[in-house]
C-alpha cells in the first residue's frame, strides 16, 4: 500500500496527516512536540458526511464511519500564512457522488490550538441532502499511539438560567464503558454526546469540554464556535477514542441542507487545543486561541460598567431614579453607565410590546437626553440595553414589518413568550436594527450596548430553507453579519453579549463582542461558582460578573459581592446612592483595585487553586496566572468548615508576598513553602476577598 504523510506546524503544534489512495485522509499525529519517525497509525476519517441518500457505512449512533466519508480520497493540499494564522487546506473527493470535501485548519502563531472548518461542494449531477458534516474528526493520540481510555478524565459542563457553568471532572469510562469490542470484532455503536437545543447555544450542555490523560498530563480541550446548534461526541473504535465536532445535525437540530449541483456548504468553526500541562495547560492554550480570534486590544484600559438593573431598578428606570445613581456611580469610579431594560416603554408591562426602541416620554418627561447628558457630564460613557432579535406581539412593528422579516414554520410566525422572533436573513429586519443603532448612537452618544436575548427560536424556520435547522443556521449567520456591520460603522462601541445571562456564551459571538454576562443570578451567595468556572468558557477580560452591593448589607457582605467580580470584568449595580460613606469607601477601593488589575487580567490564564468549584461547595476559589504574580479570589460560604488549602505551585520553594486587593477580609493565612496557602475562618462566617501573591 502506498502511503504518504502531510506534516504541518505553526511552530507550537505539530500535525501529521495520513494520506493514501485506499482510504480517506486522517490525523495520525497531533502534539506540541515534533513527530518522530514512528510508523503512522490508521485513524478515523478527517471528514465525516451523513446524507439522506447515504448515511453510515455501519449502523451506529456515532458521527463516524459514514459511507461518503469512507470513500473520500486525497486530491491535493496547500499551506499558507494569513496574518498571524498558519493555514493548511486539504482537498478530498468522492468518486461516486462527485462531492468534494475541503478541510481547512488554521492555528495562530504562538498557540497550541487549531481551528477547523469543512467545506463540501457538490460537483455531481444530483442534489445531495446533507444531515451532518463534521467540522473536525480525529483520534485522541498520545504521540503516535492511541490514548488509553482507562486513564482518561472528562471535564465537561452544563448551564441553565441562574445556574451557569456547572463543571464536573470524572473518569471517561463512567460514560464510555469498556465493552470488550475486540471480542465482538466490531466498533462501538454508542457514544458520549453533548448537543445544544434551539438557539441558546449554551442553555444546557456546553460546547467547551476537555479530556485529560492522567498518566501523561496530556490534555485535549475543544470548543464549537457557533451561536446556534452544535454537537460534540466521544466514541471508541477498537482501542482508539475518537472525537467529532459538529454544527447543527438532523438528529439533534432538525437540520437538513439541500446541496444542489454546483453549490457548496461550509460548517461552523470548531477549535482543539493540545497541551502537555494538564487541564489548565489546555485552558491556557484555548485562552490564547480565543484572544487570537478577537481584534487586537487598544492601549486604553477596558471600561468598568455600572448597570442599573441587577437587584436595583430591575427594568423600571426613570429620570428621578437614575439621576442619583448616575452621580453615585461616577463618584465610586465607574467608566460607563448603562441604562438597562424598560427605558423604551411608559408602563411596567412592556415585555410583549418591545421593538421600536424609542425612549419613553412617561419615564423621561424632559427626554432621555437629560439622563444621558448627565451621564456624560459626570465623565462616563452612555450605555443602553437592547434586545434586537425580538418584536413584541403588541408592538406596532409586528404589523408594519413584513412576514418575511420573522422566523416562521408552515407559514405561521413563531411566537415565544409574547414575542415574535426576527429573521436576520431578511433585509427589513436588519434595516430596522441598523437604523435603531445608528439613531441611538447619534442622538445619545452611546458608546456601549448590552444586547440581550431572552427567548429561543425552537428548531428554526422553514422559510427559504430545506429544513427548520437550516433556516435557523441561516439566521444565526446573518445575525453575526449584522454585528460585523455594526462594529464596522461604529468601531468605538463596546458591546456586551447577554442571553438571559449566559445562555449564549460562544465564540461565534465572543470573537466579535466585548463582554459576556455570566448570569442573571440575584443571590450573591450563589454567584461564586458561576463566576469561578466562567473562565473555562470565556476570556477573563470578557467575563462580566455582577457585583451588587446594597446599603442594607454588612461590610463583609459588601466585600463578598464585590470579590465575585474582581477577576473578570466588574459589572457594578446596587443602590449606591443610598449607601453610607464608609460603605462607599469599600466600593471605591474595590473599583480602584479592579482597574489596576485589568491590564494583568487581559493577559492572564485561569486556574483553580482548590479544584473545580462545585455548586454547593462551602469554600471556593479561582485564580489567574498574571505575568509576574497570581491573582486569586477565595469565597467562604456559610457552613461548618473552618479551613481550606489553596495549591499555588508556581511559588513552591519560595517565600511569598501576599497583598489583599481592596478591603482585607477576616481570613487568617499560613504559607507552606511546598506550594500551599492555608486559609482559616470561623465556622459559619461568610467571607470573600481577592489577593495577589508573588515570590518575595
Secondary structure, DSSP 8 states (H G I E B T S, - for coil): --EEEEEEE-SS-EEEEEEESSS--EEEEEESS---S--------S--EEESSS-BSS--SSS-SBHHHHH-EEEEEEEEEETTEEEEEEEEE-TTT-EEEEEEEEEETT-SEEEEEEEEEE-SSS-EEEEEEEEEEEE-EETTEE--GGGEEEEEEE--TT---EEEEEEGGGTS----HHHHTS--S--EEEE-BTTBTTSSB-SEEEEEETTT--EEEEEEE-SS--EEEEEEETTEEEEEEES--HHHH---EEE-TT-EEE--EEEEEEESSHHHHHHHHHHHHHHHHS----SS----EEESIIIIITT---HHHHHHHHHHHHHHT-SEEEE-TTTT-SSS--GGG-SS----TTT-TT-HHHHHHHHHHTT-EEEEEE-TTEEETTSTHHHHS-GGGB-EETTEE-EETTEEEB-TTSHHHHHHHHHHHHHHHHHH-EEEEEE------TT---TTSSSHHHHHHHHHHHHHHHHHHHHHH-TT-EEEE-BTTBTT--TTTTTT-SEEE------HHHHHHHHHHGGGTS-GGGEEEEEE--TTS-HHHHHHHHHHTTTSEEEEES-GGGS-HHHHHHHHHHHHHHHHHHHHHTT-EEE-TTSS--TT-SEEEEEEE-SSSEEEEEEE-SSS--EEEEE-GGGTTS-EEEEEESS--S-EEEEETTTEEEEE--TT--EEEEEEEEE-
